[in-house]
């Protein structure tokens, strides 16, 4: 069992989302590009706070370890792409107040709604 598989990324994401008054910074929004700040940088995991204006998203990418996302405000979509040249094989709606483990492999997260979104991301096993 790897150290990443022992980390409960979803529980950590929920905890940080429930305690925004503990964050060292308040969320900010930036036109043209997502805004992100690392809230925690431990050897076992990282916690990121990210804001999303309508239409903002990531490119398809993969993580080396485990991960989770908790949406605090708005809605996001996770598109899963098993191959570099393929169409998304799965689409996961990420609604406000809920979280999910990130799908292993290549994925993309995007705000397709006309409203802002705020999310907490936990990534483990990056080292």
C-alpha positions as CSV (number, residue, x, y, z in Angstrom):
1,X,0.0,0.0,0.0
2,X,1.4,3.4,-1.0
3,X,1.4,6.4,1.2
4,X,-1.0,8.1,-1.3
5,X,-3.5,5.3,-0.9
6,X,-3.5,5.7,2.9
7,X,-4.4,9.4,2.7
8,X,-8.1,10.1,2.7
9,X,-8.0,13.0,0.2
10,X,-11.8,13.4,0.2
11,X,-12.0,13.8,4.0
12,X,-9.2,16.3,3.9
13,X,-10.9,18.3,1.1
14,X,-14.2,18.3,3.0
15,X,-12.5,19.5,6.2
16,X,-10.8,22.4,4.5
17,X,-14.0,23.4,2.6
18,X,-15.8,23.4,6.0
19,X,-13.3,25.8,7.6
20,X,-12.7,28.7,5.2
21,X,-12.0,31.0,8.2
22,X,-8.8,29.0,8.8
23,X,-7.4,29.8,5.3
24,X,-4.5,32.2,5.2
25,X,-6.1,34.0,2.1
26,X,-9.6,34.7,0.8
27,X,-10.6,33.5,-2.6
28,X,-9.9,35.8,-5.5
29,X,-11.1,35.8,-9.1
30,X,-8.9,36.6,-12.1
31,X,-10.2,37.2,-15.6
32,X,-8.4,35.2,-18.3
33,X,-7.0,32.5,-16.0
34,X,-8.0,30.5,-12.9
35,X,-6.7,31.7,-9.6
36,X,-5.2,29.1,-7.3
37,X,-3.2,29.2,-4.0
38,X,-1.7,26.3,-2.1
39,X,-3.1,26.2,1.4
40,X,-1.0,23.3,2.7
41,X,2.2,21.8,1.5
42,X,3.1,18.7,3.4
43,X,5.2,15.7,2.4
44,X,2.1,13.5,2.4
45,X,-0.3,15.9,0.5
46,X,-1.1,19.3,-0.8
47,X,-4.3,21.4,-0.5
48,X,-5.2,24.0,-3.1
49,X,-7.9,26.6,-3.2
50,X,-9.0,27.4,-6.7
51,X,-11.5,29.9,-8.2
52,X,-13.2,29.5,-11.6
53,X,-14.9,32.2,-13.6
54,X,-17.4,31.0,-16.3
55,X,-15.5,29.1,-19.0
56,X,-12.3,28.7,-17.1
57,X,-10.8,25.2,-16.8
58,X,-7.7,23.1,-16.9
59,X,-6.2,21.3,-19.8
60,X,-6.3,17.5,-19.9
61,X,-3.7,16.3,-17.4
62,X,-3.0,13.4,-15.1
63,X,-1.8,13.3,-11.5
64,X,0.8,10.9,-10.2
65,X,-1.1,10.1,-7.0
66,X,-4.5,10.2,-5.4
67,X,-6.7,13.3,-5.3
68,X,-10.0,14.8,-4.5
69,X,-12.0,17.9,-5.1
70,X,-14.7,19.6,-3.0
71,X,-16.8,22.3,-4.7
72,X,-17.8,25.0,-2.2
73,X,-19.6,27.3,-4.6
74,X,-21.0,26.9,-8.1
75,X,-20.6,23.8,-10.3
76,X,-17.7,22.2,-12.1
77,X,-17.5,19.4,-14.6
78,X,-14.8,16.7,-14.6
79,X,-14.2,15.3,-18.1
80,X,-12.2,12.0,-18.2
81,X,-10.2,11.1,-21.2
82,X,-8.5,7.6,-21.2
83,X,-6.4,8.3,-24.3
84,X,-4.6,11.4,-25.6
85,X,-6.6,11.5,-28.8
86,X,-10.0,10.2,-27.6
87,X,-13.2,11.9,-26.7
88,X,-14.1,12.2,-23.0
89,X,-15.2,8.8,-21.8
90,X,-17.0,10.0,-18.7
91,X,-18.4,13.3,-17.4
92,X,-18.8,13.9,-13.7
93,X,-20.9,16.8,-12.4
94,X,-19.3,18.4,-9.4
95,X,-22.0,20.3,-7.5
96,X,-21.7,22.9,-4.7
97,X,-21.4,21.3,-1.3
98,X,-20.2,18.0,-2.6
99,X,-16.8,16.3,-3.4
100,X,-15.4,13.3,-5.1
101,X,-12.2,11.4,-5.6
102,X,-10.5,12.5,-8.8
103,X,-10.7,9.9,-11.6
104,X,-7.3,8.2,-12.2
105,X,-5.8,9.0,-15.6
106,X,-6.2,12.0,-17.7
107,X,-8.9,14.5,-16.8
108,X,-10.0,18.1,-17.2
109,X,-12.0,20.2,-14.8
110,X,-14.0,23.2,-16.2
111,X,-16.7,25.7,-15.1
112,X,-19.3,25.4,-17.8
113,X,-21.9,27.4,-15.9
114,X,-22.5,31.1,-16.1
115,X,-21.7,31.6,-12.4
116,X,-18.4,31.6,-10.4
117,X,-17.1,28.5,-8.7
118,X,-14.8,27.9,-5.7
119,X,-13.2,24.5,-5.0
120,X,-10.7,22.8,-2.7
121,X,-8.3,20.2,-4.2
122,X,-6.2,17.7,-2.3
123,X,-3.4,15.8,-4.1
124,X,-1.4,13.1,-2.4
125,X,1.6,11.0,-3.4
126,X,3.2,13.6,-5.6
127,X,6.7,13.1,-4.3
